[in-house]
Amino acid sequence: MDINQITNSIITIVMTAGLKILSAVVLYLLGRWLIGVVVKLMRRGLEAQKVDSTIQRYLGNIVGVLLNIALVISILGYFGVETTTFAALLAGAGIAIGAAWGGLLTNFAAGAFLVILRPYKVGDFITAGGVTGTVQEIGLFVTTIQTPDNVQTFVGNNKIFSDTIQNFSASPYRRVDLTATIDHSVNHDEAIKLLKDGLGKIPNVVASPAPDVEILQFSLTGPVLCVRPYCHTDHYWQVYFDTNRLIRDTFTAAGYPTDRKIVVQQTS
């Protein structure tokens, strides 16, 4: 075999392999696009059936993963790889990976239980797994939470499921807990009335239940008042800061003694 024949053979092999690789890339990109379309259509169908958004996203993730696996197997089949053999290898690899990374399977199972039992849903404001924020998505393995300081945080589903979950959005309102210390010389009944009147004027404070303002305990400085308005979770921080400002402005306008500092703090 002369050098020309060898060169032609190499060129033929390279061109054939290059065309197959190019075709595989095109098939992969086309398949990914079709998968995205299918998942979107499925979510729209579920949305039309008034299925909860949490379940929509969870099912969408499952379908997306399965279709991507099918796409990879199809591309390997295009290259001549026996799909039955690949499926067996994939199953064997799955068992090995499952044994090594049992936590993934645990997170997957926990995610399924979270969707079924529904201690929270997408859009709820929760504390779970040591993270506080708004639920963006319940994924196959992790739950995505957007914290109040706008940090996207991923928490393992099993960590959430095995820990305490606080859902602040489950009830129509929540309580803002603050305290204010007044001087011994101040008429506490007058201070309580002034604060109750002022709390009723703060935007987004609900009328029922009515705000609580009572003597909580006593300190060396004077009586400690609990100041507890109620509001929807969406307005919690606005009411929290407005209440702090109200306490300070009300006591100052009333001419209460300023030689001792008014203490405003959040109760535990």
Secondary structure, 3 states (H helix, E strand, C coil): CCHHHHHHHHHHHHHHHHHHHHHHHHHHHHHHHHHHHHHHHHHHHHHHCCCCHHHHHHHHHHHHHHHHHHHHHHHHHHCCCCHHHHHHHHHHHHHHHHHHCHHHHHHHHHHHHHHHHCCCCCCCEEEECCEEEEEEEECCCEEEEECCCCCEEEEEHHHHHCCCEEECCCCCCEECCEEEECCCCCCHHHHHHHHHHHHCCCCCECCCCCCEEEEEEECCCCEEEEEECEECHHHHHHHHHHHHHHHHHHHHHCCCCCCCCCCEEECC
